[in-house]
Each structure stands twice: as structure tokens, then as C-alpha cells.
């Protein structure tokens, strides 16, 4: 998810600045993280209080 907009340097995280051709602005990163949270399906297995699958 890259918006392809021309953004000022400060709109990018330091880690993204190193990969100029594939850099994602902070807004795109935030949108991607939000999508990942809602796109994931709930686990069908549940753990008991000791962490064992039931």
C-alpha cells in the first residue's frame, strides 16, 4: 500500500528513508497496520489459563 504521493522527507520514518524506492509514508504505514488488525481472523483454538490449547 503505497500512496505514490510526493511527500516531504519528514513524513517518512527513519527506517523507511533508507529504502527510497519502496518507502512508505507514516500515514500509509498506519493505514496498513489498521487493516491488518481487522483483516485477521480470530483463532479457532483457545488456550486455558496455563497456555495449553483446548
mmCIF entry with sequence, helices, sheets and N, C-alpha, C, O atoms, coordinates in Angstrom:
data_MODEL
# 
_entry.id   MODEL 
# 
_entity.id                         1 
_entity.type                       polymer 
_entity.pdbx_number_of_molecules   1 
# 
_entity_poly.entity_id                      1 
_entity_poly.type                           'polypeptide(L)' 
_entity_poly.nstd_linkage                   no 
_entity_poly.nstd_monomer                   no 
_entity_poly.pdbx_seq_one_letter_code       
;(UNK)(UNK)(UNK)(UNK)(UNK)(UNK)(UNK)(UNK)(UNK)(UNK)(UNK)(UNK)(UNK)(UNK)(UNK)(UNK)
(UNK)(UNK)(UNK)(UNK)(UNK)(UNK)(UNK)(UNK)(UNK)(UNK)(UNK)(UNK)(UNK)(UNK)(UNK)(UNK)
(UNK)(UNK)(UNK)(UNK)(UNK)(UNK)(UNK)(UNK)(UNK)(UNK)(UNK)(UNK)(UNK)(UNK)(UNK)(UNK)
(UNK)(UNK)(UNK)(UNK)(UNK)(UNK)
;
_entity_poly.pdbx_seq_one_letter_code_can   XXXXXXXXXXXXXXXXXXXXXXXXXXXXXXXXXXXXXXXXXXXXXXXXXXXXXX 
_entity_poly.pdbx_strand_id                 A 
# 
loop_
_entity_poly_seq.entity_id 
_entity_poly_seq.num 
_entity_poly_seq.mon_id 
_entity_poly_seq.hetero 
1 1  UNK n 
1 2  UNK n 
1 3  UNK n 
1 4  UNK n 
1 5  UNK n 
1 6  UNK n 
1 7  UNK n 
1 8  UNK n 
1 9  UNK n 
1 10 UNK n 
1 11 UNK n 
1 12 UNK n 
1 13 UNK n 
1 14 UNK n 
1 15 UNK n 
1 16 UNK n 
1 17 UNK n 
1 18 UNK n 
1 19 UNK n 
1 20 UNK n 
1 21 UNK n 
1 22 UNK n 
1 23 UNK n 
1 24 UNK n 
1 25 UNK n 
1 26 UNK n 
1 27 UNK n 
1 28 UNK n 
1 29 UNK n 
1 30 UNK n 
1 31 UNK n 
1 32 UNK n 
1 33 UNK n 
1 34 UNK n 
1 35 UNK n 
1 36 UNK n 
1 37 UNK n 
1 38 UNK n 
1 39 UNK n 
1 40 UNK n 
1 41 UNK n 
1 42 UNK n 
1 43 UNK n 
1 44 UNK n 
1 45 UNK n 
1 46 UNK n 
1 47 UNK n 
1 48 UNK n 
1 49 UNK n 
1 50 UNK n 
1 51 UNK n 
1 52 UNK n 
1 53 UNK n 
1 54 UNK n 
# 
_struct_asym.id          A 
_struct_asym.entity_id   1 
# 
loop_
_struct_conf.conf_type_id 
_struct_conf.id 
_struct_conf.pdbx_PDB_helix_id 
_struct_conf.beg_label_comp_id 
_struct_conf.beg_label_asym_id 
_struct_conf.beg_label_seq_id 
_struct_conf.pdbx_beg_PDB_ins_code 
_struct_conf.end_label_comp_id 
_struct_conf.end_label_asym_id 
_struct_conf.end_label_seq_id 
_struct_conf.pdbx_end_PDB_ins_code 
_struct_conf.beg_auth_comp_id 
_struct_conf.beg_auth_asym_id 
_struct_conf.beg_auth_seq_id 
_struct_conf.end_auth_comp_id 
_struct_conf.end_auth_asym_id 
_struct_conf.end_auth_seq_id 
_struct_conf.pdbx_PDB_helix_class 
_struct_conf.details 
_struct_conf.pdbx_PDB_helix_length 
HELX_P HELX_P1 AA1 UNK A 9  ? UNK A 11 ? UNK A 9  UNK A 11 5 ? 3  
HELX_P HELX_P2 AA2 UNK A 14 ? UNK A 17 ? UNK A 14 UNK A 17 1 ? 4  
HELX_P HELX_P3 AA3 UNK A 20 ? UNK A 22 ? UNK A 20 UNK A 22 5 ? 3  
HELX_P HELX_P4 AA4 UNK A 26 ? UNK A 39 ? UNK A 26 UNK A 39 1 ? 14 
# 
_struct_conf_type.id          HELX_P 
_struct_conf_type.criteria    ? 
_struct_conf_type.reference   ? 
# 
loop_
_atom_site.group_PDB 
_atom_site.id 
_atom_site.type_symbol 
_atom_site.label_atom_id 
_atom_site.label_alt_id 
_atom_site.label_comp_id 
_atom_site.label_asym_id 
_atom_site.label_entity_id 
_atom_site.label_seq_id 
_atom_site.pdbx_PDB_ins_code 
_atom_site.Cartn_x 
_atom_site.Cartn_y 
_atom_site.Cartn_z 
_atom_site.occupancy 
_atom_site.B_iso_or_equiv 
_atom_site.pdbx_formal_charge 
_atom_site.auth_seq_id 
_atom_site.auth_comp_id 
_atom_site.auth_asym_id 
_atom_site.auth_atom_id 
_atom_site.pdbx_PDB_model_num 
ATOM 1   N N  . UNK A 1 1  ? 0.845   -1.177  0.000  1.00 0.00 ? 1  UNK A N  1 
ATOM 2   C CA . UNK A 1 1  ? 0.000   0.000   0.000  1.00 0.00 ? 1  UNK A CA 1 
ATOM 3   C C  . UNK A 1 1  ? 0.886   1.234   0.000  1.00 0.00 ? 1  UNK A C  1 
ATOM 4   O O  . UNK A 1 1  ? 1.342   1.685   1.051  1.00 0.00 ? 1  UNK A O  1 
ATOM 5   N N  . UNK A 1 2  ? 1.113   1.749   -1.128 1.00 0.00 ? 2  UNK A N  1 
ATOM 6   C CA . UNK A 1 2  ? 1.933   2.946   -1.265 1.00 0.00 ? 2  UNK A CA 1 
ATOM 7   C C  . UNK A 1 2  ? 1.076   3.990   -1.955 1.00 0.00 ? 2  UNK A C  1 
ATOM 8   O O  . UNK A 1 2  ? 0.527   3.743   -3.029 1.00 0.00 ? 2  UNK A O  1 
ATOM 9   N N  . UNK A 1 3  ? 0.963   5.156   -1.338 1.00 0.00 ? 3  UNK A N  1 
ATOM 10  C CA . UNK A 1 3  ? 0.065   6.190   -1.867 1.00 0.00 ? 3  UNK A CA 1 
ATOM 11  C C  . UNK A 1 3  ? 0.594   6.845   -3.134 1.00 0.00 ? 3  UNK A C  1 
ATOM 12  O O  . UNK A 1 3  ? -0.181  7.455   -3.871 1.00 0.00 ? 3  UNK A O  1 
ATOM 13  N N  . UNK A 1 4  ? 1.879   6.739   -3.405 1.00 0.00 ? 4  UNK A N  1 
ATOM 14  C CA . UNK A 1 4  ? 2.518   7.301   -4.597 1.00 0.00 ? 4  UNK A CA 1 
ATOM 15  C C  . UNK A 1 4  ? 2.485   8.829   -4.630 1.00 0.00 ? 4  UNK A C  1 
ATOM 16  O O  . UNK A 1 4  ? 2.707   9.436   -5.678 1.00 0.00 ? 4  UNK A O  1 
ATOM 17  N N  . UNK A 1 5  ? 2.211   9.441   -3.493 1.00 0.00 ? 5  UNK A N  1 
ATOM 18  C CA . UNK A 1 5  ? 2.235   10.901  -3.404 1.00 0.00 ? 5  UNK A CA 1 
ATOM 19  C C  . UNK A 1 5  ? 3.657   11.364  -3.124 1.00 0.00 ? 5  UNK A C  1 
ATOM 20  O O  . UNK A 1 5  ? 4.433   10.661  -2.477 1.00 0.00 ? 5  UNK A O  1 
ATOM 21  N N  . UNK A 1 6  ? 3.987   12.530  -3.607 1.00 0.00 ? 6  UNK A N  1 
ATOM 22  C CA . UNK A 1 6  ? 5.277   13.123  -3.277 1.00 0.00 ? 6  UNK A CA 1 
ATOM 23  C C  . UNK A 1 6  ? 5.142   13.773  -1.907 1.00 0.00 ? 6  UNK A C  1 
ATOM 24  O O  . UNK A 1 6  ? 4.342   14.688  -1.714 1.00 0.00 ? 6  UNK A O  1 
ATOM 25  N N  . UNK A 1 7  ? 5.928   13.290  -0.971 1.00 0.00 ? 7  UNK A N  1 
ATOM 26  C CA . UNK A 1 7  ? 5.851   13.742  0.415  1.00 0.00 ? 7  UNK A CA 1 
ATOM 27  C C  . UNK A 1 7  ? 7.176   14.358  0.843  1.00 0.00 ? 7  UNK A C  1 
ATOM 28  O O  . UNK A 1 7  ? 8.225   13.995  0.310  1.00 0.00 ? 7  UNK A O  1 
ATOM 29  N N  . UNK A 1 8  ? 7.144   15.283  1.796  1.00 0.00 ? 8  UNK A N  1 
ATOM 30  C CA . UNK A 1 8  ? 8.396   15.802  2.336  1.00 0.00 ? 8  UNK A CA 1 
ATOM 31  C C  . UNK A 1 8  ? 9.120   14.724  3.144  1.00 0.00 ? 8  UNK A C  1 
ATOM 32  O O  . UNK A 1 8  ? 8.501   13.779  3.634  1.00 0.00 ? 8  UNK A O  1 
ATOM 33  N N  . UNK A 1 9  ? 10.404  14.876  3.270  1.00 0.00 ? 9  UNK A N  1 
ATOM 34  C CA . UNK A 1 9  ? 11.289  13.924  3.949  1.00 0.00 ? 9  UNK A CA 1 
ATOM 35  C C  . UNK A 1 9  ? 10.785  13.567  5.343  1.00 0.00 ? 9  UNK A C  1 
ATOM 36  O O  . UNK A 1 9  ? 10.856  12.403  5.738  1.00 0.00 ? 9  UNK A O  1 
ATOM 37  N N  . UNK A 1 10 ? 10.280  14.536  6.093  1.00 0.00 ? 10 UNK A N  1 
ATOM 38  C CA . UNK A 1 10 ? 9.868   14.294  7.475  1.00 0.00 ? 10 UNK A CA 1 
ATOM 39  C C  . UNK A 1 10 ? 8.568   13.491  7.599  1.00 0.00 ? 10 UNK A C  1 
ATOM 40  O O  . UNK A 1 10 ? 8.168   13.149  8.712  1.00 0.00 ? 10 UNK A O  1 
ATOM 41  N N  . UNK A 1 11 ? 7.915   13.189  6.505  1.00 0.00 ? 11 UNK A N  1 
ATOM 42  C CA . UNK A 1 11 ? 6.702   12.360  6.524  1.00 0.00 ? 11 UNK A CA 1 
ATOM 43  C C  . UNK A 1 11 ? 7.026   10.866  6.538  1.00 0.00 ? 11 UNK A C  1 
ATOM 44  O O  . UNK A 1 11 ? 6.126   10.028  6.581  1.00 0.00 ? 11 UNK A O  1 
ATOM 45  N N  . UNK A 1 12 ? 8.319   10.542  6.500  1.00 0.00 ? 12 UNK A N  1 
ATOM 46  C CA . UNK A 1 12 ? 8.762   9.153   6.480  1.00 0.00 ? 12 UNK A CA 1 
ATOM 47  C C  . UNK A 1 12 ? 9.546   8.816   7.742  1.00 0.00 ? 12 UNK A C  1 
ATOM 48  O O  . UNK A 1 12 ? 10.336  9.624   8.230  1.00 0.00 ? 12 UNK A O  1 
ATOM 49  N N  . UNK A 1 13 ? 9.321   7.622   8.261  1.00 0.00 ? 13 UNK A N  1 
ATOM 50  C CA . UNK A 1 13 ? 10.092  7.139   9.400  1.00 0.00 ? 13 UNK A CA 1 
ATOM 51  C C  . UNK A 1 13 ? 11.544  6.931   8.965  1.00 0.00 ? 13 UNK A C  1 
ATOM 52  O O  . UNK A 1 13 ? 11.818  6.706   7.786  1.00 0.00 ? 13 UNK A O  1 
ATOM 53  N N  . UNK A 1 14 ? 12.455  7.005   9.907  1.00 0.00 ? 14 UNK A N  1 
ATOM 54  C CA . UNK A 1 14 ? 13.878  6.840   9.587  1.00 0.00 ? 14 UNK A CA 1 
ATOM 55  C C  . UNK A 1 14 ? 14.149  5.508   8.896  1.00 0.00 ? 14 UNK A C  1 
ATOM 56  O O  . UNK A 1 14 ? 14.963  5.445   7.974  1.00 0.00 ? 14 UNK A O  1 
ATOM 57  N N  . UNK A 1 15 ? 13.485  4.458   9.324  1.00 0.00 ? 15 UNK A N  1 
ATOM 58  C CA . UNK A 1 15 ? 13.698  3.145   8.719  1.00 0.00 ? 15 UNK A CA 1 
ATOM 59  C C  . UNK A 1 15 ? 13.222  3.116   7.262  1.00 0.00 ? 15 UNK A C  1 
ATOM 60  O O  . UNK A 1 15 ? 13.773  2.374   6.450  1.00 0.00 ? 15 UNK A O  1 
ATOM 61  N N  . UNK A 1 16 ? 12.220  3.902   6.931  1.00 0.00 ? 16 UNK A N  1 
ATOM 62  C CA . UNK A 1 16 ? 11.704  3.940   5.567  1.00 0.00 ? 16 UNK A CA 1 
ATOM 63  C C  . UNK A 1 16 ? 12.571  4.792   4.652  1.00 0.00 ? 16 UNK A C  1 
ATOM 64  O O  . UNK A 1 16 ? 12.601  4.566   3.442  1.00 0.00 ? 16 UNK A O  1 
ATOM 65  N N  . UNK A 1 17 ? 13.256  5.742   5.199  1.00 0.00 ? 17 UNK A N  1 
ATOM 66  C CA . UNK A 1 17 ? 14.098  6.639   4.401  1.00 0.00 ? 17 UNK A CA 1 
ATOM 67  C C  . UNK A 1 17 ? 15.251  5.896   3.732  1.00 0.00 ? 17 UNK A C  1 
ATOM 68  O O  . UNK A 1 17 ? 15.770  6.339   2.708  1.00 0.00 ? 17 UNK A O  1 
ATOM 69  N N  . UNK A 1 18 ? 15.643  4.779   4.307  1.00 0.00 ? 18 UNK A N  1 
ATOM 70  C CA . UNK A 1 18 ? 16.769  4.007   3.780  1.00 0.00 ? 18 UNK A CA 1 
ATOM 71  C C  . UNK A 1 18 ? 16.408  3.286   2.477  1.00 0.00 ? 18 UNK A C  1 
ATOM 72  O O  . UNK A 1 18 ? 17.289  2.977   1.675  1.00 0.00 ? 18 UNK A O  1 
ATOM 73  N N  . UNK A 1 19 ? 15.136  3.022   2.269  1.00 0.00 ? 19 UNK A N  1 
ATOM 74  C CA . UNK A 1 19 ? 14.713  2.318   1.055  1.00 0.00 ? 19 UNK A CA 1 
ATOM 75  C C  . UNK A 1 19 ? 13.855  3.263   0.216  1.00 0.00 ? 19 UNK A C  1 
ATOM 76  O O  . UNK A 1 19 ? 12.629  3.155   0.187  1.00 0.00 ? 19 UNK A O  1 
ATOM 77  N N  . UNK A 1 20 ? 14.511  4.165   -0.447 1.00 0.00 ? 20 UNK A N  1 
ATOM 78  C CA . UNK A 1 20 ? 13.857  5.265   -1.159 1.00 0.00 ? 20 UNK A CA 1 
ATOM 79  C C  . UNK A 1 20 ? 12.802  4.815   -2.165 1.00 0.00 ? 20 UNK A C  1 
ATOM 80  O O  . UNK A 1 20 ? 11.731  5.418   -2.238 1.00 0.00 ? 20 UNK A O  1 
ATOM 81  N N  . UNK A 1 21 ? 13.080  3.777   -2.935 1.00 0.00 ? 21 UNK A N  1 
ATOM 82  C CA . UNK A 1 21 ? 12.142  3.359   -3.978 1.00 0.00 ? 21 UNK A CA 1 
ATOM 83  C C  . UNK A 1 21 ? 10.907  2.646   -3.432 1.00 0.00 ? 21 UNK A C  1 
ATOM 84  O O  . UNK A 1 21 ? 9.856   2.647   -4.074 1.00 0.00 ? 21 UNK A O  1 
ATOM 85  N N  . UNK A 1 22 ? 11.025  2.043   -2.257 1.00 0.00 ? 22 UNK A N  1 
ATOM 86  C CA . UNK A 1 22 ? 9.901   1.302   -1.686 1.00 0.00 ? 22 UNK A CA 1 
ATOM 87  C C  . UNK A 1 22 ? 9.413   1.913   -0.374 1.00 0.00 ? 22 UNK A C  1 
ATOM 88  O O  . UNK A 1 22 ? 8.664   1.276   0.367  1.00 0.00 ? 22 UNK A O  1 
ATOM 89  N N  . UNK A 1 23 ? 9.827   3.121   -0.091 1.00 0.00 ? 23 UNK A N  1 
ATOM 90  C CA . UNK A 1 23 ? 9.471   3.761   1.177  1.00 0.00 ? 23 UNK A CA 1 
ATOM 91  C C  . UNK A 1 23 ? 7.972   4.022   1.268  1.00 0.00 ? 23 UNK A C  1 
ATOM 92  O O  . UNK A 1 23 ? 7.327   4.384   0.283  1.00 0.00 ? 23 UNK A O  1 
ATOM 93  N N  . UNK A 1 24 ? 7.436   3.831   2.460  1.00 0.00 ? 24 UNK A N  1 
ATOM 94  C CA . UNK A 1 24 ? 6.037   4.126   2.740  1.00 0.00 ? 24 UNK A CA 1 
ATOM 95  C C  . UNK A 1 24 ? 5.978   5.267   3.755  1.00 0.00 ? 24 UNK A C  1 
ATOM 96  O O  . UNK A 1 24 ? 6.708   5.267   4.746  1.00 0.00 ? 24 UNK A O  1 
ATOM 97  N N  . UNK A 1 25 ? 5.107   6.234   3.497  1.00 0.00 ? 25 UNK A N  1 
ATOM 98  C CA . UNK A 1 25 ? 4.979   7.345   4.443  1.00 0.00 ? 25 UNK A CA 1 
ATOM 99  C C  . UNK A 1 25 ? 4.307   6.834   5.721  1.00 0.00 ? 25 UNK A C  1 
ATOM 100 O O  . UNK A 1 25 ? 3.699   5.764   5.732  1.00 0.00 ? 25 UNK A O  1 
ATOM 101 N N  . UNK A 1 26 ? 4.428   7.611   6.782  1.00 0.00 ? 26 UNK A N  1 
ATOM 102 C CA . UNK A 1 26 ? 3.872   7.187   8.069  1.00 0.00 ? 26 UNK A CA 1 
ATOM 103 C C  . UNK A 1 26 ? 2.359   6.973   7.999  1.00 0.00 ? 26 UNK A C  1 
ATOM 104 O O  . UNK A 1 26 ? 1.819   6.107   8.688  1.00 0.00 ? 26 UNK A O  1 
ATOM 105 N N  . UNK A 1 27 ? 1.684   7.756   7.174  1.00 0.00 ? 27 UNK A N  1 
ATOM 106 C CA . UNK A 1 27 ? 0.237   7.597   7.030  1.00 0.00 ? 27 UNK A CA 1 
ATOM 107 C C  . UNK A 1 27 ? -0.109  6.256   6.386  1.00 0.00 ? 27 UNK A C  1 
ATOM 108 O O  . UNK A 1 27 ? -1.044  5.583   6.818  1.00 0.00 ? 27 UNK A O  1 
ATOM 109 N N  . UNK A 1 28 ? 0.640   5.869   5.359  1.00 0.00 ? 28 UNK A N  1 
ATOM 110 C CA . UNK A 1 28 ? 0.398   4.573   4.706  1.00 0.00 ? 28 UNK A CA 1 
ATOM 111 C C  . UNK A 1 28 ? 0.699   3.417   5.655  1.00 0.00 ? 28 UNK A C  1 
ATOM 112 O O  . UNK A 1 28 ? -0.022  2.420   5.673  1.00 0.00 ? 28 UNK A O  1 
ATOM 113 N N  . UNK A 1 29 ? 1.749   3.550   6.430  1.00 0.00 ? 29 UNK A N  1 
ATOM 114 C CA . UNK A 1 29 ? 2.094   2.501   7.392  1.00 0.00 ? 29 UNK A CA 1 
ATOM 115 C C  . UNK A 1 29 ? 0.978   2.344   8.413  1.00 0.00 ? 29 UNK A C  1 
ATOM 116 O O  . UNK A 1 29 ? 0.587   1.226   8.750  1.00 0.00 ? 29 UNK A O  1 
ATOM 117 N N  . UNK A 1 30 ? 0.468   3.467   8.903  1.00 0.00 ? 30 UNK A N  1 
ATOM 118 C CA . UNK A 1 30 ? -0.610  3.428   9.890  1.00 0.00 ? 30 UNK A CA 1 
ATOM 119 C C  . UNK A 1 30 ? -1.856  2.760   9.301  1.00 0.00 ? 30 UNK A C  1 
ATOM 120 O O  . UNK A 1 30 ? -2.476  1.923   9.958  1.00 0.00 ? 30 UNK A O  1 
ATOM 121 N N  . UNK A 1 31 ? -2.224  3.120   8.074  1.00 0.00 ? 31 UNK A N  1 
ATOM 122 C CA . UNK A 1 31 ? -3.389  2.513   7.429  1.00 0.00 ? 31 UNK A CA 1 
ATOM 123 C C  . UNK A 1 31 ? -3.199  1.020   7.260  1.00 0.00 ? 31 UNK A C  1 
ATOM 124 O O  . UNK A 1 31 ? -4.128  0.242   7.476  1.00 0.00 ? 31 UNK A O  1 
ATOM 125 N N  . UNK A 1 32 ? -1.993  0.616   6.874  1.00 0.00 ? 32 UNK A N  1 
ATOM 126 C CA . UNK A 1 32 ? -1.705  -0.807  6.674  1.00 0.00 ? 32 UNK A CA 1 
ATOM 127 C C  . UNK A 1 32 ? -1.831  -1.584  7.986  1.00 0.00 ? 32 UNK A C  1 
ATOM 128 O O  . UNK A 1 32 ? -2.376  -2.688  8.007  1.00 0.00 ? 32 UNK A O  1 
ATOM 129 N N  . UNK A 1 33 ? -1.330  -1.009  9.071  1.00 0.00 ? 33 UNK A N  1 
ATOM 130 C CA . UNK A 1 33 ? -1.427  -1.672  10.370 1.00 0.00 ? 33 UNK A CA 1 
ATOM 131 C C  . UNK A 1 33 ? -2.878  -1.820  10.805 1.00 0.00 ? 33 UNK A C  1 
ATOM 132 O O  . UNK A 1 33 ? -3.263  -2.857  11.344 1.00 0.00 ? 33 UNK A O  1 
ATOM 133 N N  . UNK A 1 34 ? -3.678  -0.798  10.577 1.00 0.00 ? 34 UNK A N  1 
ATOM 134 C CA . UNK A 1 34 ? -5.097  -0.861  10.927 1.00 0.00 ? 34 UNK A CA 1 
ATOM 135 C C  . UNK A 1 34 ? -5.806  -1.938  10.121 1.00 0.00 ? 34 UNK A C  1 
ATOM 136 O O  . UNK A 1 34 ? -6.642  -2.663  10.661 1.00 0.00 ? 34 UNK A O  1 
ATOM 137 N N  . UNK A 1 35 ? -5.485  -2.053  8.839  1.00 0.00 ? 35 UNK A N  1 
ATOM 138 C CA . UNK A 1 35 ? -6.098  -3.085  8.004  1.00 0.00 ? 35 UNK A CA 1 
ATOM 139 C C  . UNK A 1 35 ? -5.711  -4.472  8.464  1.00 0.00 ? 35 UNK A C  1 
ATOM 140 O O  . UNK A 1 35 ? -6.557  -5.365  8.489  1.00 0.00 ? 35 UNK A O  1 
ATOM 141 N N  . UNK A 1 36 ? -4.466  -4.677  8.825  1.00 0.00 ? 36 UNK A N  1 
ATOM 142 C CA . UNK A 1 36 ? -4.003  -5.990  9.276  1.00 0.00 ? 36 UNK A CA 1 
ATOM 143 C C  . UNK A 1 36 ? -4.727  -6.433  10.536 1.00 0.00 ? 36 UNK A C  1 
ATOM 144 O O  . UNK A 1 36 ? -5.055  -7.611  10.678 1.00 0.00 ? 36 UNK A O  1 
ATOM 145 N N  . UNK A 1 37 ? -4.979  -5.517  11.444 1.00 0.00 ? 37 UNK A N  1 
ATOM 146 C CA . UNK A 1 37 ? -5.660  -5.863  12.696 1.00 0.00 ? 37 UNK A CA 1 
ATOM 147 C C  . UNK A 1 37 ? -7.066  -6.366  12.409 1.00 0.00 ? 37 UNK A C  1 
ATOM 148 O O  . UNK A 1 37 ? -7.485  -7.373  12.981 1.00 0.00 ? 37 UNK A O  1 
ATOM 149 N N  . UNK A 1 38 ? -7.791  -5.700  11.551 1.00 0.00 ? 38 UNK A N  1 
ATOM 150 C CA . UNK A 1 38 ? -9.169  -6.079  11.280 1.00 0.00 ? 38 UNK A CA 1 
ATOM 151 C C  . UNK A 1 38 ? -9.270  -7.222  10.284 1.00 0.00 ? 38 UNK A C  1 
ATOM 152 O O  . UNK A 1 38 ? -10.274 -7.934  10.260 1.00 0.00 ? 38 UNK A O  1 
ATOM 153 N N  . UNK A 1 39 ? -8.255  -7.407  9.469  1.00 0.00 ? 39 UNK A N  1 
ATOM 154 C CA . UNK A 1 39 ? -8.304  -8.453  8.457  1.00 0.00 ? 39 UNK A CA 1 
ATOM 155 C C  . UNK A 1 39 ? -8.023  -9.833  9.039  1.00 0.00 ? 39 UNK A C  1 
ATOM 156 O O  . UNK A 1 39 ? -8.397  -10.844 8.445  1.00 0.00 ? 39 UNK A O  1 
ATOM 157 N N  . UNK A 1 40 ? -7.372  -9.881  10.186 1.00 0.00 ? 40 UNK A N  1 
ATOM 158 C CA . UNK A 1 40 ? -7.029  -11.180 10.751 1.00 0.00 ? 40 UNK A CA 1 
ATOM 159 C C  . UNK A 1 40 ? -8.267  -11.866 11.317 1.00 0.00 ? 40 UNK A C  1 
ATOM 160 O O  . UNK A 1 40 ? -9.147  -11.229 11.897 1.00 0.00 ? 40 UNK A O  1 
ATOM 161 N N  . UNK A 1 41 ? -8.307  -13.171 11.132 1.00 0.00 ? 41 UNK A N  1 
ATOM 162 C CA . UNK A 1 41 ? -9.439  -13.937 11.631 1.00 0.00 ? 41 UNK A CA 1 
ATOM 163 C C  . UNK A 1 41 ? -9.147  -14.411 13.047 1.00 0.00 ? 41 UNK A C  1 
ATOM 164 O O  . UNK A 1 41 ? -7.994  -14.679 13.383 1.00 0.00 ? 41 UNK A O  1 
ATOM 165 N N  . UNK A 1 42 ? -10.167 -14.517 13.874 1.00 0.00 ? 42 UNK A N  1 
ATOM 166 C CA . UNK A 1 42 ? -9.947  -14.981 15.245 1.00 0.00 ? 42 UNK A CA 1 
ATOM 167 C C  . UNK A 1 42 ? -9.469  -16.435 15.261 1.00 0.00 ? 42 UNK A C  1 
ATOM 168 O O  . UNK A 1 42 ? -9.811  -17.226 14.381 1.00 0.00 ? 42 UNK A O  1 
ATOM 169 N N  . UNK A 1 43 ? -8.691  -16.763 16.255 1.00 0.00 ? 43 UNK A N  1 
ATOM 170 C CA . UNK A 1 43 ? -8.213  -18.133 16.409 1.00 0.00 ? 43 UNK A CA 1 
ATOM 171 C C  . UNK A 1 43 ? -9.388  -19.045 16.735 1.00 0.00 ? 43 UNK A C  1 
ATOM 172 O O  . UNK A 1 43 ? -10.296 -18.663 17.473 1.00 0.00 ? 43 UNK A O  1 
ATOM 173 N N  . UNK A 1 44 ? -9.364  -20.236 16.186 1.00 0.00 ? 44 UNK A N  1 
ATOM 174 C CA . UNK A 1 44 ? -10.444 -21.183 16.464 1.00 0.00 ? 44 UNK A CA 1 
ATOM 175 C C  . UNK A 1 44 ? -10.136 -21.986 17.719 1.00 0.00 ? 44 UNK A C  1 
ATOM 176 O O  . UNK A 1 44 ? -11.048 -22.510 18.358 1.00 0.00 ? 44 UNK A O  1 
ATOM 177 N N  . UNK A 1 45 ? -8.876  -22.085 18.073 1.00 0.00 ? 45 UNK A N  1 
ATOM 178 C CA . UNK A 1 45 ? -8.489  -22.787 19.284 1.00 0.00 ? 45 UNK A CA 1 
ATOM 179 C C  . UNK A 1 45 ? -8.350  -21.784 20.410 1.00 0.00 ? 45 UNK A C  1 
ATOM 180 O O  . UNK A 1 45 ? -7.994  -20.629 20.175 1.00 0.00 ? 45 UNK A O  1 
ATOM 181 N N  . UNK A 1 46 ? -8.627  -22.211 21.624 1.00 0.00 ? 46 UNK A N  1 
ATOM 182 C CA . UNK A 1 46 ? -8.463  -21.328 22.766 1.00 0.00 ? 46 UNK A CA 1 
ATOM 183 C C  . UNK A 1 46 ? -7.481  -21.953 23.749 1.00 0.00 ? 46 UNK A C  1 
ATOM 184 O O  . UNK A 1 46 ? -7.315  -23.171 23.806 1.00 0.00 ? 46 UNK A O  1 
ATOM 185 N N  . UNK A 1 47 ? -6.842  -21.091 24.511 1.00 0.00 ? 47 UNK A N  1 
ATOM 186 C CA . UNK A 1 47 ? -5.870  -21.565 25.495 1.00 0.00 ? 47 UNK A CA 1 
ATOM 187 C C  . UNK A 1 47 ? -6.475  -21.491 26.880 1.00 0.00 ? 47 UNK A C  1 
ATOM 188 O O  . UNK A 1 47 ? -7.244  -20.579 27.183 1.00 0.00 ? 47 UNK A O  1 
ATOM 189 N N  . UNK A 1 48 ? -6.124  -22.461 27.729 1.00 0.00 ? 48 UNK A N  1 
ATOM 190 C CA . UNK A 1 48 ? -6.568  -22.388 29.103 1.00 0.00 ? 48 UNK A CA 1 
ATOM 191 C C  . UNK A 1 48 ? -5.657  -21.467 29.888 1.00 0.00 ? 48 UNK A C  1 
ATOM 192 O O  . UNK A 1 48 ? -4.770  -20.851 29.298 1.00 0.00 ? 48 UNK A O  1 
ATOM 193 N N  . UNK A 1 49 ? -5.834  -21.350 31.181 1.00 0.00 ? 49 UNK A N  1 
ATOM 194 C CA . UNK A 1 49 ? -5.078  -20.393 31.979 1.00 0.00 ? 49 UNK A CA 1 
ATOM 195 C C  . UNK A 1 49 ? -3.582  -20.685 32.017 1.00 0.00 ? 49 UNK A C  1 
ATOM 196 O O  . UNK A 1 49 ? -2.800  -19.803 32.372 1.00 0.00 ? 49 UNK A O  1 
ATOM 197 N N  . UNK A 1 50 ? -3.161  -21.908 31.660 1.00 0.00 ? 50 UNK A N  1 
ATOM 198 C CA . UNK A 1 50 ? -1.737  -22.250 31.641 1.00 0.00 ? 50 UNK A CA 1 
ATOM 199 C C  . UNK A 1 50 ? -1.130  -22.196 30.250 1.00 0.00 ? 50 UNK A C  1 
ATOM 200 O O  . UNK A 1 50 ? 0.049   -22.499 30.073 1.00 0.00 ? 50 UNK A O  1 
ATOM 201 N N  . UNK A 1 51 ? -1.929  -21.810 29.258 1.00 0.00 ? 51 UNK A N  1 
ATOM 202 C CA . UNK A 1 51 ? -1.413  -21.689 27.912 1.00 0.00 ? 51 UNK A CA 1 
ATOM 203 C C  . UNK A 1 51 ? -1.542  -22.943 27.061 1.00 0.00 ? 51 UNK A C  1 
ATOM 204 O O  . UNK A 1 51 ? -0.991  -23.007 25.962 1.00 0.00 ? 51 UNK A O  1 
ATOM 205 N N  . UNK A 1 52 ? -2.272  -23.949 27.564 1.00 0.00 ? 52 UNK A N  1 
ATOM 206 C CA . UNK A 1 52 ? -2.473  -25.175 26.790 1.00 0.00 ? 52 UNK A CA 1 
ATOM 207 C C  . UNK A 1 52 ? -3.667  -25.009 25.864 1.00 0.00 ? 52 UNK A C  1 
ATOM 208 O O  . UNK A 1 52 ? -4.687  -24.436 26.248 1.00 0.00 ? 52 UNK A O  1 
ATOM 209 N N  . UNK A 1 53 ? -3.536  -25.514 24.647 1.00 0.00 ? 53 UNK A N  1 
ATOM 210 C CA . UNK A 1 53 ? -4.634  -25.435 23.695 1.00 0.00 ? 53 UNK A CA 1 
ATOM 211 C C  . UNK A 1 53 ? -5.716  -26.441 24.064 1.00 0.00 ? 53 UNK A C  1 
ATOM 212 O O  . UNK A 1 53 ? -5.424  -27.557 24.494 1.00 0.00 ? 53 UNK A O  1 
ATOM 213 N N  . UNK A 1 54 ? -6.960  -26.035 23.890 1.00 0.00 ? 54 UNK A N  1 
ATOM 214 C CA . UNK A 1 54 ? -8.055  -26.956 24.189 1.00 0.00 ? 54 UNK A CA 1 
ATOM 215 C C  . UNK A 1 54 ? -8.862  -27.259 22.954 1.00 0.00 ? 54 UNK A C  1 
ATOM 216 O O  . UNK A 1 54 ? -9.828  -28.020 23.019 1.00 0.00 ? 54 UNK A O  1 
# 
